[in-house]
């Protein structure tokens, strides 16, 4: 029997909906998988703005992610 690496799913909540991924994923990859734009949006993680400069880093298990789009008008 060979030892194979154990894959631990990464579970996160995006805009109130649970998602699970088999491998590590970044915010940019998440947006792509969910068919969401990368421009004209803001991302918050656990209630705090997640800077665009960190969108290429892996998402951590249990994050509460909110993806907000800019809307014109008031």
PDB file of N, CA, C, O and CB in Angstrom:
ATOM      1  N   UNK A   1       0.853  -1.178   0.000  1.00  0.00           N
ATOM      2  CA  UNK A   1       0.000   0.000   0.000  1.00  0.00           C
ATOM      3  C   UNK A   1       0.897   1.239   0.000  1.00  0.00           C
ATOM      4  O   UNK A   1       1.825   1.340   0.803  1.00  0.00           O
ATOM      5  CB  UNK A   1      -0.970  -0.001   1.232  1.00  0.00           C
ATOM      6  N   UNK A   2       0.621   2.158  -0.886  1.00  0.00           N
ATOM      7  CA  UNK A   2       1.409   3.379  -0.972  1.00  0.00           C
ATOM      8  C   UNK A   2       0.715   4.499  -0.228  1.00  0.00           C
ATOM      9  O   UNK A   2      -0.511   4.583  -0.167  1.00  0.00           O
ATOM     10  CB  UNK A   2       1.646   3.773  -2.431  1.00  0.00           C
ATOM     11  N   UNK A   3       1.542   5.348   0.330  1.00  0.00           N
ATOM     12  CA  UNK A   3       0.989   6.519   1.005  1.00  0.00           C
ATOM     13  C   UNK A   3       0.676   7.571  -0.033  1.00  0.00           C
ATOM     14  O   UNK A   3       1.537   7.939  -0.833  1.00  0.00           O
ATOM     15  CB  UNK A   3       1.967   7.072   2.074  1.00  0.00           C
ATOM     16  N   UNK A   4      -0.540   8.053  -0.025  1.00  0.00           N
ATOM     17  CA  UNK A   4      -0.907   9.140  -0.922  1.00  0.00           C
ATOM     18  C   UNK A   4      -1.301  10.329  -0.067  1.00  0.00           C
ATOM     19  O   UNK A   4      -1.866  10.172   1.015  1.00  0.00           O
ATOM     20  CB  UNK A   4      -2.065   8.725  -1.890  1.00  0.00           C
ATOM     21  N   UNK A   5      -0.999  11.514  -0.562  1.00  0.00           N
ATOM     22  CA  UNK A   5      -1.344  12.695   0.228  1.00  0.00           C
ATOM     23  C   UNK A   5      -2.848  12.794   0.427  1.00  0.00           C
ATOM     24  O   UNK A   5      -3.629  12.544  -0.491  1.00  0.00           O
ATOM     25  CB  UNK A   5      -0.818  13.964  -0.446  1.00  0.00           C
ATOM     26  N   UNK A   6      -3.231  13.154   1.608  1.00  0.00           N
ATOM     27  CA  UNK A   6      -4.643  13.317   1.916  1.00  0.00           C
ATOM     28  C   UNK A   6      -5.080  14.705   1.477  1.00  0.00           C
ATOM     29  O   UNK A   6      -4.480  15.712   1.851  1.00  0.00           O
ATOM     30  CB  UNK A   6      -4.918  13.100   3.429  1.00  0.00           C
ATOM     31  N   UNK A   7      -6.128  14.737   0.684  1.00  0.00           N
ATOM     32  CA  UNK A   7      -6.671  16.015   0.249  1.00  0.00           C
ATOM     33  C   UNK A   7      -7.756  16.433   1.224  1.00  0.00           C
ATOM     34  O   UNK A   7      -8.739  15.723   1.430  1.00  0.00           O
ATOM     35  CB  UNK A   7      -7.225  15.932  -1.200  1.00  0.00           C
ATOM     36  N   UNK A   8      -7.560  17.587   1.813  1.00  0.00           N
ATOM     37  CA  UNK A   8      -8.549  18.121   2.744  1.00  0.00           C
ATOM     38  C   UNK A   8      -9.297  19.237   2.021  1.00  0.00           C
ATOM     39  O   UNK A   8      -8.695  20.235   1.625  1.00  0.00           O
ATOM     40  CB  UNK A   8      -7.877  18.643   4.073  1.00  0.00           C
ATOM     41  N   UNK A   9     -10.603  19.070   1.850  1.00  0.00           N
ATOM     42  CA  UNK A   9     -11.361  20.105   1.147  1.00  0.00           C
ATOM     43  C   UNK A   9     -11.300  21.449   1.864  1.00  0.00           C
ATOM     44  O   UNK A   9     -11.188  21.523   3.087  1.00  0.00           O
ATOM     45  CB  UNK A   9     -12.809  19.675   0.990  1.00  0.00           C
ATOM     46  N   UNK A  10     -11.377  22.498   1.066  1.00  0.00           N
ATOM     47  CA  UNK A  10     -11.411  23.856   1.589  1.00  0.00           C
ATOM     48  C   UNK A  10     -12.855  24.330   1.483  1.00  0.00           C
ATOM     49  O   UNK A  10     -13.377  24.512   0.383  1.00  0.00           O
ATOM     50  CB  UNK A  10     -10.422  24.813   0.811  1.00  0.00           C
ATOM     51  N   UNK A  11     -13.493  24.528   2.624  1.00  0.00           N
ATOM     52  CA  UNK A  11     -14.878  24.990   2.644  1.00  0.00           C
ATOM     53  C   UNK A  11     -14.939  26.460   3.014  1.00  0.00           C
ATOM     54  O   UNK A  11     -14.341  26.889   4.000  1.00  0.00           O
ATOM     55  CB  UNK A  11     -15.714  24.161   3.625  1.00  0.00           C
ATOM     56  N   UNK A  12     -15.665  27.227   2.216  1.00  0.00           N
ATOM     57  CA  UNK A  12     -15.856  28.653   2.478  1.00  0.00           C
ATOM     58  C   UNK A  12     -17.307  29.012   2.211  1.00  0.00           C
ATOM     59  O   UNK A  12     -18.039  28.254   1.574  1.00  0.00           O
ATOM     60  CB  UNK A  12     -14.903  29.520   1.607  1.00  0.00           C
ATOM     61  N   UNK A  13     -17.711  30.164   2.697  1.00  0.00           N
ATOM     62  CA  UNK A  13     -19.040  30.685   2.409  1.00  0.00           C
ATOM     63  C   UNK A  13     -18.878  31.938   1.564  1.00  0.00           C
ATOM     64  O   UNK A  13     -18.141  32.852   1.933  1.00  0.00           O
ATOM     65  CB  UNK A  13     -19.836  30.986   3.722  1.00  0.00           C
ATOM     66  N   UNK A  14     -19.571  31.979   0.422  1.00  0.00           N
ATOM     67  CA  UNK A  14     -19.504  33.132  -0.470  1.00  0.00           C
ATOM     68  C   UNK A  14     -20.914  33.701  -0.595  1.00  0.00           C
ATOM     69  O   UNK A  14     -21.828  33.030  -1.073  1.00  0.00           O
ATOM     70  CB  UNK A  14     -18.915  32.742  -1.880  1.00  0.00           C
ATOM     71  N   UNK A  15     -21.074  34.937  -0.162  1.00  0.00           N
ATOM     72  CA  UNK A  15     -22.372  35.622  -0.191  1.00  0.00           C
ATOM     73  C   UNK A  15     -23.481  34.743   0.387  1.00  0.00           C
ATOM     74  O   UNK A  15     -24.581  34.660  -0.159  1.00  0.00           O
ATOM     75  CB  UNK A  15     -22.726  36.031  -1.627  1.00  0.00           C
ATOM     76  N   UNK A  16     -23.158  34.084   1.518  1.00  0.00           N
ATOM     77  CA  UNK A  16     -24.139  33.274   2.228  1.00  0.00           C
ATOM     78  C   UNK A  16     -24.316  31.859   1.709  1.00  0.00           C
ATOM     79  O   UNK A  16     -25.120  31.104   2.257  1.00  0.00           O
ATOM     80  CB  UNK A  16     -25.431  33.949   2.188  1.00  0.00           C
ATOM     81  N   UNK A  17     -23.596  31.481   0.675  1.00  0.00           N
ATOM     82  CA  UNK A  17     -23.721  30.143   0.088  1.00  0.00           C
ATOM     83  C   UNK A  17     -22.431  29.351   0.330  1.00  0.00           C
ATOM     84  O   UNK A  17     -21.333  29.839   0.061  1.00  0.00           O
ATOM     85  CB  UNK A  17     -24.032  30.235  -1.439  1.00  0.00           C
ATOM     86  N   UNK A  18     -22.580  28.132   0.837  1.00  0.00           N
ATOM     87  CA  UNK A  18     -21.412  27.301   1.118  1.00  0.00           C
ATOM     88  C   UNK A  18     -20.830  26.722  -0.163  1.00  0.00           C
ATOM     89  O   UNK A  18     -21.559  26.306  -1.063  1.00  0.00           O
ATOM     90  CB  UNK A  18     -21.778  26.175   2.082  1.00  0.00           C
ATOM     91  N   UNK A  19     -19.485  26.704  -0.226  1.00  0.00           N
ATOM     92  CA  UNK A  19     -18.761  26.126  -1.357  1.00  0.00           C
ATOM     93  C   UNK A  19     -17.623  25.288  -0.794  1.00  0.00           C
ATOM     94  O   UNK A  19     -17.045  25.625   0.239  1.00  0.00           O
ATOM     95  CB  UNK A  19     -18.223  27.237  -2.332  1.00  0.00           C
ATOM     96  N   UNK A  20     -17.305  24.194  -1.480  1.00  0.00           N
ATOM     97  CA  UNK A  20     -16.199  23.345  -1.066  1.00  0.00           C
ATOM     98  C   UNK A  20     -15.338  23.041  -2.280  1.00  0.00           C
ATOM     99  O   UNK A  20     -15.849  22.729  -3.356  1.00  0.00           O
ATOM    100  CB  UNK A  20     -16.711  22.037  -0.404  1.00  0.00           C
ATOM    101  N   UNK A  21     -14.029  23.136  -2.099  1.00  0.00           N
ATOM    102  CA  UNK A  21     -13.087  22.903  -3.184  1.00  0.00           C
ATOM    103  C   UNK A  21     -12.108  21.818  -2.755  1.00  0.00           C
ATOM    104  O   UNK A  21     -11.689  21.768  -1.599  1.00  0.00           O
ATOM    105  CB  UNK A  21     -12.338  24.211  -3.570  1.00  0.00           C
ATOM    106  N   UNK A  22     -11.745  20.949  -3.699  1.00  0.00           N
ATOM    107  CA  UNK A  22     -10.847  19.830  -3.406  1.00  0.00           C
ATOM    108  C   UNK A  22      -9.395  20.252  -3.250  1.00  0.00           C
ATOM    109  O   UNK A  22      -8.604  19.547  -2.623  1.00  0.00           O
ATOM    110  CB  UNK A  22     -10.949  18.799  -4.492  1.00  0.00           C
ATOM    111  N   UNK A  23      -9.047  21.387  -3.812  1.00  0.00           N
ATOM    112  CA  UNK A  23      -7.673  21.871  -3.748  1.00  0.00           C
ATOM    113  C   UNK A  23      -7.675  23.334  -3.321  1.00  0.00           C
ATOM    114  O   UNK A  23      -8.712  23.995  -3.288  1.00  0.00           O
ATOM    115  CB  UNK A  23      -6.958  21.697  -5.114  1.00  0.00           C
ATOM    116  N   UNK A  24      -6.480  23.815  -2.996  1.00  0.00           N
ATOM    117  CA  UNK A  24      -6.343  25.226  -2.632  1.00  0.00           C
ATOM    118  C   UNK A  24      -6.800  26.096  -3.801  1.00  0.00           C
ATOM    119  O   UNK A  24      -6.602  25.746  -4.965  1.00  0.00           O
ATOM    120  CB  UNK A  24      -4.872  25.561  -2.239  1.00  0.00           C
ATOM    121  N   UNK A  25      -7.403  27.213  -3.482  1.00  0.00           N
ATOM    122  CA  UNK A  25      -7.943  28.120  -4.492  1.00  0.00           C
ATOM    123  C   UNK A  25      -7.711  29.547  -4.023  1.00  0.00           C
ATOM    124  O   UNK A  25      -7.730  29.822  -2.823  1.00  0.00           O
ATOM    125  CB  UNK A  25      -9.464  27.852  -4.748  1.00  0.00           C
ATOM    126  N   UNK A  26      -7.494  30.448  -4.959  1.00  0.00           N
ATOM    127  CA  UNK A  26      -7.308  31.863  -4.633  1.00  0.00           C
ATOM    128  C   UNK A  26      -8.614  32.613  -4.877  1.00  0.00           C
ATOM    129  O   UNK A  26      -9.554  32.062  -5.451  1.00  0.00           O
ATOM    130  CB  UNK A  26      -6.154  32.484  -5.475  1.00  0.00           C
ATOM    131  N   UNK A  27      -8.669  33.855  -4.445  1.00  0.00           N
ATOM    132  CA  UNK A  27      -9.845  34.686  -4.725  1.00  0.00           C
ATOM    133  C   UNK A  27     -10.036  34.815  -6.230  1.00  0.00           C
ATOM    134  O   UNK A  27     -11.162  34.714  -6.718  1.00  0.00           O
ATOM    135  CB  UNK A  27      -9.701  36.089  -4.075  1.00  0.00           C
ATOM    136  N   UNK A  28      -8.956  35.037  -6.973  1.00  0.00           N
ATOM    137  CA  UNK A  28      -9.069  35.159  -8.433  1.00  0.00           C
ATOM    138  C   UNK A  28      -9.660  33.894  -9.055  1.00  0.00           C
ATOM    139  O   UNK A  28     -10.521  33.977  -9.931  1.00  0.00           O
ATOM    140  CB  UNK A  28      -7.694  35.451  -9.052  1.00  0.00           C
ATOM    141  N   UNK A  29      -9.205  32.735  -8.609  1.00  0.00           N
ATOM    142  CA  UNK A  29      -9.735  31.469  -9.128  1.00  0.00           C
ATOM    143  C   UNK A  29     -11.184  31.274  -8.706  1.00  0.00           C
ATOM    144  O   UNK A  29     -11.988  30.743  -9.473  1.00  0.00           O
ATOM    145  CB  UNK A  29      -8.882  30.287  -8.643  1.00  0.00           C
ATOM    146  N   UNK A  30     -11.521  31.696  -7.497  1.00  0.00           N
ATOM    147  CA  UNK A  30     -12.896  31.607  -7.013  1.00  0.00           C
ATOM    148  C   UNK A  30     -13.818  32.432  -7.906  1.00  0.00           C
ATOM    149  O   UNK A  30     -14.878  31.960  -8.317  1.00  0.00           O
ATOM    150  CB  UNK A  30     -12.992  32.086  -5.547  1.00  0.00           C
ATOM    151  N   UNK A  31     -13.414  33.657  -8.200  1.00  0.00           N
ATOM    152  CA  UNK A  31     -14.229  34.520  -9.061  1.00  0.00           C
ATOM    153  C   UNK A  31     -14.435  33.875 -10.429  1.00  0.00           C
ATOM    154  O   UNK A  31     -15.534  33.914 -10.982  1.00  0.00           O
ATOM    155  CB  UNK A  31     -13.569  35.905  -9.220  1.00  0.00           C
ATOM    156  N   UNK A  32     -13.376  33.286 -10.966  1.00  0.00           N
ATOM    157  CA  UNK A  32     -13.469  32.631 -12.268  1.00  0.00           C
ATOM    158  C   UNK A  32     -14.428  31.441 -12.209  1.00  0.00           C
ATOM    159  O   UNK A  32     -15.277  31.289 -13.088  1.00  0.00           O
ATOM    160  CB  UNK A  32     -12.077  32.171 -12.738  1.00  0.00           C
ATOM    161  N   UNK A  33     -14.302  30.604 -11.191  1.00  0.00           N
ATOM    162  CA  UNK A  33     -15.170  29.416 -11.063  1.00  0.00           C
ATOM    163  C   UNK A  33     -16.634  29.781 -10.869  1.00  0.00           C
ATOM    164  O   UNK A  33     -17.529  29.050 -11.294  1.00  0.00           O
ATOM    165  CB  UNK A  33     -14.711  28.556  -9.897  1.00  0.00           C
ATOM    166  N   UNK A  34     -16.869  30.925 -10.219  1.00  0.00           N
ATOM    167  CA  UNK A  34     -18.243  31.367  -9.996  1.00  0.00           C
ATOM    168  C   UNK A  34     -18.739  32.293 -11.105  1.00  0.00           C
ATOM    169  O   UNK A  34     -19.822  32.868 -10.998  1.00  0.00           O
ATOM    170  CB  UNK A  34     -18.350  32.070  -8.655  1.00  0.00           C
ATOM    171  N   UNK A  35     -17.951  32.437 -12.163  1.00  0.00           N
ATOM    172  CA  UNK A  35     -18.286  33.307 -13.310  1.00  0.00           C
ATOM    173  C   UNK A  35     -18.591  34.734 -12.878  1.00  0.00           C
ATOM    174  O   UNK A  35     -19.554  35.343 -13.343  1.00  0.00           O
ATOM    175  CB  UNK A  35     -19.483  32.742 -14.070  1.00  0.00           C
ATOM    176  N   UNK A  36     -17.759  35.258 -11.984  1.00  0.00           N
ATOM    177  CA  UNK A  36     -17.921  36.624 -11.498  1.00  0.00           C
ATOM    178  C   UNK A  36     -16.823  37.500 -12.077  1.00  0.00           C
ATOM    179  O   UNK A  36     -15.731  37.013 -12.370  1.00  0.00           O
ATOM    180  CB  UNK A  36     -17.897  36.669  -9.954  1.00  0.00           C
ATOM    181  N   UNK A  37     -17.102  38.786 -12.245  1.00  0.00           N
ATOM    182  CA  UNK A  37     -16.096  39.695 -12.801  1.00  0.00           C
ATOM    183  C   UNK A  37     -14.963  39.948 -11.806  1.00  0.00           C
ATOM    184  O   UNK A  37     -15.120  39.742 -10.603  1.00  0.00           O
ATOM    185  CB  UNK A  37     -16.747  41.024 -13.203  1.00  0.00           C
ATOM    186  N   UNK A  38     -13.833  40.391 -12.321  1.00  0.00           N
ATOM    187  CA  UNK A  38     -12.713  40.750 -11.453  1.00  0.00           C
ATOM    188  C   UNK A  38     -12.574  42.265 -11.324  1.00  0.00           C
ATOM    189  O   UNK A  38     -11.765  42.753 -10.536  1.00  0.00           O
ATOM    190  CB  UNK A  38     -11.412  40.150 -11.989  1.00  0.00           C
ATOM    191  N   UNK A  39     -13.358  43.000 -12.092  1.00  0.00           N
ATOM    192  CA  UNK A  39     -13.322  44.466 -12.035  1.00  0.00           C
ATOM    193  C   UNK A  39     -14.670  44.985 -11.547  1.00  0.00           C
ATOM    194  O   UNK A  39     -15.705  44.357 -11.766  1.00  0.00           O
ATOM    195  CB  UNK A  39     -12.972  45.073 -13.429  1.00  0.00           C
ATOM    196  N   UNK A  40     -14.645  46.129 -10.888  1.00  0.00           N
ATOM    197  CA  UNK A  40     -15.881  46.744 -10.411  1.00  0.00           C
ATOM    198  C   UNK A  40     -16.469  46.037  -9.202  1.00  0.00           C
ATOM    199  O   UNK A  40     -17.661  46.165  -8.923  1.00  0.00           O
ATOM    200  CB  UNK A  40     -16.897  46.768 -11.514  1.00  0.00           C
ATOM    201  N   UNK A  41     -15.632  45.285  -8.478  1.00  0.00           N
ATOM    202  CA  UNK A  41     -16.104  44.583  -7.291  1.00  0.00           C
ATOM    203  C   UNK A  41     -15.160  44.836  -6.123  1.00  0.00           C
ATOM    204  O   UNK A  41     -14.031  45.294  -6.295  1.00  0.00           O
ATOM    205  CB  UNK A  41     -16.230  43.072  -7.564  1.00  0.00           C
ATOM    206  N   UNK A  42     -15.654  44.527  -4.945  1.00  0.00           N
ATOM    207  CA  UNK A  42     -14.832  44.513  -3.739  1.00  0.00           C
ATOM    208  C   UNK A  42     -15.047  43.168  -3.071  1.00  0.00           C
ATOM    209  O   UNK A  42     -16.125  42.582  -3.173  1.00  0.00           O
ATOM    210  CB  UNK A  42     -15.188  45.704  -2.769  1.00  0.00           C
ATOM    211  N   UNK A  43     -14.034  42.687  -2.395  1.00  0.00           N
ATOM    212  CA  UNK A  43     -14.122  41.411  -1.694  1.00  0.00           C
ATOM    213  C   UNK A  43     -13.865  41.669  -0.218  1.00  0.00           C
ATOM    214  O   UNK A  43     -12.893  42.330   0.147  1.00  0.00           O
ATOM    215  CB  UNK A  43     -13.109  40.368  -2.272  1.00  0.00           C
ATOM    216  N   UNK A  44     -14.742  41.142   0.627  1.00  0.00           N
ATOM    217  CA  UNK A  44     -14.562  41.217   2.073  1.00  0.00           C
ATOM    218  C   UNK A  44     -14.419  39.798   2.607  1.00  0.00           C
ATOM    219  O   UNK A  44     -15.125  38.888   2.174  1.00  0.00           O
ATOM    220  CB  UNK A  44     -15.757  41.961   2.762  1.00  0.00           C
ATOM    221  N   UNK A  45     -13.507  39.621   3.540  1.00  0.00           N
ATOM    222  CA  UNK A  45     -13.298  38.335   4.188  1.00  0.00           C
ATOM    223  C   UNK A  45     -13.524  38.527   5.677  1.00  0.00           C
ATOM    224  O   UNK A  45     -12.846  39.326   6.324  1.00  0.00           O
ATOM    225  CB  UNK A  45     -11.870  37.767   3.896  1.00  0.00           C
ATOM    226  N   UNK A  46     -14.480  37.788   6.210  1.00  0.00           N
ATOM    227  CA  UNK A  46     -14.822  37.878   7.632  1.00  0.00           C
ATOM    228  C   UNK A  46     -15.089  39.321   8.052  1.00  0.00           C
ATOM    229  O   UNK A  46     -14.705  39.740   9.144  1.00  0.00           O
ATOM    230  CB  UNK A  46     -13.698  37.287   8.486  1.00  0.00           C
ATOM    231  N   UNK A  47     -15.751  40.075   7.173  1.00  0.00           N
ATOM    232  CA  UNK A  47     -16.182  41.428   7.492  1.00  0.00           C
ATOM    233  C   UNK A  47     -15.170  42.522   7.229  1.00  0.00           C
ATOM    234  O   UNK A  47     -15.466  43.693   7.465  1.00  0.00           O
ATOM    235  CB  UNK A  47     -16.563  41.484   8.886  1.00  0.00           C
ATOM    236  N   UNK A  48     -13.980  42.179   6.745  1.00  0.00           N
ATOM    237  CA  UNK A  48     -12.962  43.193   6.464  1.00  0.00           C
ATOM    238  C   UNK A  48     -12.599  43.154   4.983  1.00  0.00           C
ATOM    239  O   UNK A  48     -12.545  42.085   4.376  1.00  0.00           O
ATOM    240  CB  UNK A  48     -11.698  42.971   7.342  1.00  0.00           C
ATOM    241  N   UNK A  49     -12.354  44.322   4.414  1.00  0.00           N
ATOM    242  CA  UNK A  49     -11.978  44.401   3.000  1.00  0.00           C
ATOM    243  C   UNK A  49     -10.714  43.575   2.770  1.00  0.00           C
ATOM    244  O   UNK A  49      -9.745  43.678   3.521  1.00  0.00           O
ATOM    245  CB  UNK A  49     -11.758  45.884   2.561  1.00  0.00           C
ATOM    246  N   UNK A  50     -10.741  42.766   1.733  1.00  0.00           N
ATOM    247  CA  UNK A  50      -9.593  41.925   1.357  1.00  0.00           C
ATOM    248  C   UNK A  50      -8.940  42.604   0.153  1.00  0.00           C
ATOM    249  O   UNK A  50      -9.500  42.574  -0.942  1.00  0.00           O
ATOM    250  CB  UNK A  50     -10.032  40.417   1.020  1.00  0.00           C
ATOM    251  N   UNK A  51      -7.771  43.215   0.334  1.00  0.00           N
ATOM    252  CA  UNK A  51      -7.145  43.994  -0.737  1.00  0.00           C
ATOM    253  C   UNK A  51      -6.884  43.167  -1.999  1.00  0.00           C
ATOM    254  O   UNK A  51      -6.529  41.990  -1.931  1.00  0.00           O
ATOM    255  CB  UNK A  51      -5.841  44.587  -0.243  1.00  0.00           C
ATOM    256  N   UNK A  52      -7.066  43.806  -3.130  1.00  0.00           N
ATOM    257  CA  UNK A  52      -6.835  43.167  -4.432  1.00  0.00           C
ATOM    258  C   UNK A  52      -5.420  42.595  -4.530  1.00  0.00           C
ATOM    259  O   UNK A  52      -5.203  41.603  -5.225  1.00  0.00           O
ATOM    260  CB  UNK A  52      -7.071  44.172  -5.568  1.00  0.00           C
ATOM    261  N   UNK A  53      -4.464  43.208  -3.844  1.00  0.00           N
ATOM    262  CA  UNK A  53      -3.080  42.724  -3.887  1.00  0.00           C
ATOM    263  C   UNK A  53      -2.922  41.348  -3.245  1.00  0.00           C
ATOM    264  O   UNK A  53      -1.882  40.709  -3.406  1.00  0.00           O
ATOM    265  CB  UNK A  53      -2.163  43.716  -3.192  1.00  0.00           C
ATOM    266  N   UNK A  54      -3.939  40.883  -2.521  1.00  0.00           N
ATOM    267  CA  UNK A  54      -3.882  39.574  -1.865  1.00  0.00           C
ATOM    268  C   UNK A  54      -4.792  38.545  -2.528  1.00  0.00           C
ATOM    269  O   UNK A  54      -4.942  37.435  -2.017  1.00  0.00           O
ATOM    270  CB  UNK A  54      -4.256  39.713  -0.404  1.00  0.00           C
ATOM    271  N   UNK A  55      -5.399  38.896  -3.654  1.00  0.00           N
ATOM    272  CA  UNK A  55      -6.326  37.985  -4.319  1.00  0.00           C
ATOM    273  C   UNK A  55      -5.642  36.763  -4.925  1.00  0.00           C
ATOM    274  O   UNK A  55      -6.317  35.807  -5.307  1.00  0.00           O
ATOM    275  CB  UNK A  55      -7.071  38.722  -5.392  1.00  0.00           C
ATOM    276  N   UNK A  56      -4.316  36.781  -5.018  1.00  0.00           N
ATOM    277  CA  UNK A  56      -3.605  35.644  -5.600  1.00  0.00           C
ATOM    278  C   UNK A  56      -3.075  34.686  -4.529  1.00  0.00           C
ATOM    279  O   UNK A  56      -2.329  33.758  -4.843  1.00  0.00           O
ATOM    280  CB  UNK A  56      -2.454  36.139  -6.464  1.00  0.00           C
ATOM    281  N   UNK A  57      -3.452  34.904  -3.284  1.00  0.00           N
ATOM    282  CA  UNK A  57      -3.049  34.026  -2.182  1.00  0.00           C
ATOM    283  C   UNK A  57      -4.176  33.028  -1.886  1.00  0.00           C
ATOM    284  O   UNK A  57      -5.348  33.343  -2.093  1.00  0.00           O
ATOM    285  CB  UNK A  57      -2.700  34.859  -0.906  1.00  0.00           C
ATOM    286  N   UNK A  58      -3.832  31.842  -1.410  1.00  0.00           N
ATOM    287  CA  UNK A  58      -4.858  30.819  -1.153  1.00  0.00           C
ATOM    288  C   UNK A  58      -5.895  31.250  -0.115  1.00  0.00           C
ATOM    289  O   UNK A  58      -5.583  31.907   0.878  1.00  0.00           O
ATOM    290  CB  UNK A  58      -4.196  29.540  -0.692  1.00  0.00           C
ATOM    291  N   UNK A  59      -7.115  30.862  -0.380  1.00  0.00           N
ATOM    292  CA  UNK A  59      -8.226  31.055   0.557  1.00  0.00           C
ATOM    293  C   UNK A  59      -8.033  30.078   1.713  1.00  0.00           C
ATOM    294  O   UNK A  59      -7.551  28.963   1.517  1.00  0.00           O
ATOM    295  CB  UNK A  59      -9.625  30.839  -0.147  1.00  0.00           C
ATOM    296  N   UNK A  60      -8.405  30.497   2.901  1.00  0.00           N
ATOM    297  CA  UNK A  60      -8.294  29.618   4.061  1.00  0.00           C
ATOM    298  C   UNK A  60      -9.655  29.030   4.407  1.00  0.00           C
ATOM    299  O   UNK A  60     -10.697  29.654   4.202  1.00  0.00           O
ATOM    300  CB  UNK A  60      -7.715  30.381   5.269  1.00  0.00           C
ATOM    301  N   UNK A  61      -9.616  27.819   4.932  1.00  0.00           N
ATOM    302  CA  UNK A  61     -10.834  27.097   5.309  1.00  0.00           C
ATOM    303  C   UNK A  61     -11.656  27.928   6.290  1.00  0.00           C
ATOM    304  O   UNK A  61     -11.118  28.510   7.233  1.00  0.00           O
ATOM    305  CB  UNK A  61     -10.487  25.723   5.928  1.00  0.00           C
ATOM    306  N   UNK A  62     -12.958  27.974   6.055  1.00  0.00           N
ATOM    307  CA  UNK A  62     -13.870  28.640   6.968  1.00  0.00           C
ATOM    308  C   UNK A  62     -14.097  30.120   6.713  1.00  0.00           C
ATOM    309  O   UNK A  62     -14.896  30.752   7.404  1.00  0.00           O
ATOM    310  CB  UNK A  62     -13.378  28.475   8.324  1.00  0.00           C
ATOM    311  N   UNK A  63     -13.405  30.681   5.731  1.00  0.00           N
ATOM    312  CA  UNK A  63     -13.597  32.103   5.451  1.00  0.00           C
ATOM    313  C   UNK A  63     -15.051  32.399   5.094  1.00  0.00           C
ATOM    314  O   UNK A  63     -15.716  31.611   4.421  1.00  0.00           O
ATOM    315  CB  UNK A  63     -12.672  32.554   4.312  1.00  0.00           C
ATOM    316  N   UNK A  64     -15.524  33.537   5.556  1.00  0.00           N
ATOM    317  CA  UNK A  64     -16.824  34.092   5.167  1.00  0.00           C
ATOM    318  C   UNK A  64     -16.513  35.191   4.155  1.00  0.00           C
ATOM    319  O   UNK A  64     -16.011  36.253   4.525  1.00  0.00           O
ATOM    320  CB  UNK A  64     -17.652  34.648   6.427  1.00  0.00           C
ATOM    321  N   UNK A  65     -16.807  34.943   2.893  1.00  0.00           N
ATOM    322  CA  UNK A  65     -16.443  35.874   1.825  1.00  0.00           C
ATOM    323  C   UNK A  65     -17.692  36.567   1.295  1.00  0.00           C
ATOM    324  O   UNK A  65     -18.706  35.927   1.015  1.00  0.00           O
ATOM    325  CB  UNK A  65     -15.704  35.139   0.680  1.00  0.00           C
ATOM    326  N   UNK A  66     -17.599  37.862   1.166  1.00  0.00           N
ATOM    327  CA  UNK A  66     -18.670  38.649   0.544  1.00  0.00           C
ATOM    328  C   UNK A  66     -18.087  39.317  -0.692  1.00  0.00           C
ATOM    329  O   UNK A  66     -17.041  39.962  -0.628  1.00  0.00           O
ATOM    330  CB  UNK A  66     -19.268  39.719   1.543  1.00  0.00           C
ATOM    331  N   UNK A  67     -18.767  39.157  -1.807  1.00  0.00           N
ATOM    332  CA  UNK A  67     -18.352  39.788  -3.051  1.00  0.00           C
ATOM    333  C   UNK A  67     -19.387  40.857  -3.366  1.00  0.00           C
ATOM    334  O   UNK A  67     -20.568  40.569  -3.560  1.00  0.00           O
ATOM    335  CB  UNK A  67     -18.216  38.741  -4.226  1.00  0.00           C
ATOM    336  N   UNK A  68     -18.916  42.097  -3.412  1.00  0.00           N
ATOM    337  CA  UNK A  68     -19.815  43.243  -3.559  1.00  0.00           C
ATOM    338  C   UNK A  68     -19.556  43.926  -4.896  1.00  0.00           C
ATOM    339  O   UNK A  68     -18.407  44.127  -5.288  1.00  0.00           O
ATOM    340  CB  UNK A  68     -19.632  44.247  -2.390  1.00  0.00           C
ATOM    341  N   UNK A  69     -20.620  44.275  -5.582  1.00  0.00           N
ATOM    342  CA  UNK A  69     -20.479  44.988  -6.852  1.00  0.00           C
ATOM    343  C   UNK A  69     -20.886  46.439  -6.669  1.00  0.00           C
ATOM    344  O   UNK A  69     -21.798  46.763  -5.907  1.00  0.00           O
ATOM    345  CB  UNK A  69     -21.329  44.323  -7.962  1.00  0.00           C
ATOM    346  N   UNK A  70     -20.192  47.293  -7.380  1.00  0.00           N
ATOM    347  CA  UNK A  70     -20.506  48.721  -7.348  1.00  0.00           C
ATOM    348  C   UNK A  70     -21.789  48.946  -8.147  1.00  0.00           C
ATOM    349  O   UNK A  70     -21.963  48.384  -9.228  1.00  0.00           O
ATOM    350  CB  UNK A  70     -19.323  49.581  -7.924  1.00  0.00           C
ATOM    351  N   UNK A  71     -22.676  49.767  -7.608  1.00  0.00           N
ATOM    352  CA  UNK A  71     -23.930  50.087  -8.272  1.00  0.00           C
ATOM    353  C   UNK A  71     -24.042  51.598  -8.389  1.00  0.00           C
ATOM    354  O   UNK A  71     -23.841  52.324  -7.416  1.00  0.00           O
ATOM    355  CB  UNK A  71     -25.145  49.494  -7.502  1.00  0.00           C
ATOM    356  N   UNK A  72     -24.363  52.062  -9.585  1.00  0.00           N
ATOM    357  CA  UNK A  72     -24.517  53.500  -9.778  1.00  0.00           C
ATOM    358  C   UNK A  72     -25.860  53.952  -9.239  1.00  0.00           C
ATOM    359  O   UNK A  72     -26.807  53.171  -9.141  1.00  0.00           O
ATOM    360  CB  UNK A  72     -24.380  53.873 -11.264  1.00  0.00           C
ATOM    361  N   UNK A  73     -25.923  55.224  -8.892  1.00  0.00           N
ATOM    362  CA  UNK A  73     -27.180  55.780  -8.405  1.00  0.00           C
ATOM    363  C   UNK A  73     -27.206  55.802  -6.889  1.00  0.00           C
ATOM    364  O   UNK A  73     -26.252  55.388  -6.229  1.00  0.00           O
ATOM    365  CB  UNK A  73     -28.366  54.979  -8.940  1.00  0.00           C
ATOM    366  N   UNK A  74     -28.274  56.277  -6.364  1.00  0.00           N
ATOM    367  CA  UNK A  74     -28.312  56.360  -4.909  1.00  0.00           C
ATOM    368  C   UNK A  74     -29.666  56.298  -4.448  1.00  0.00           C
ATOM    369  O   UNK A  74     -29.910  56.353  -3.242  1.00  0.00           O
ATOM    370  CB  UNK A  74     -27.676  57.577  -4.399  1.00  0.00           C
TER     371      UNK A  74
END
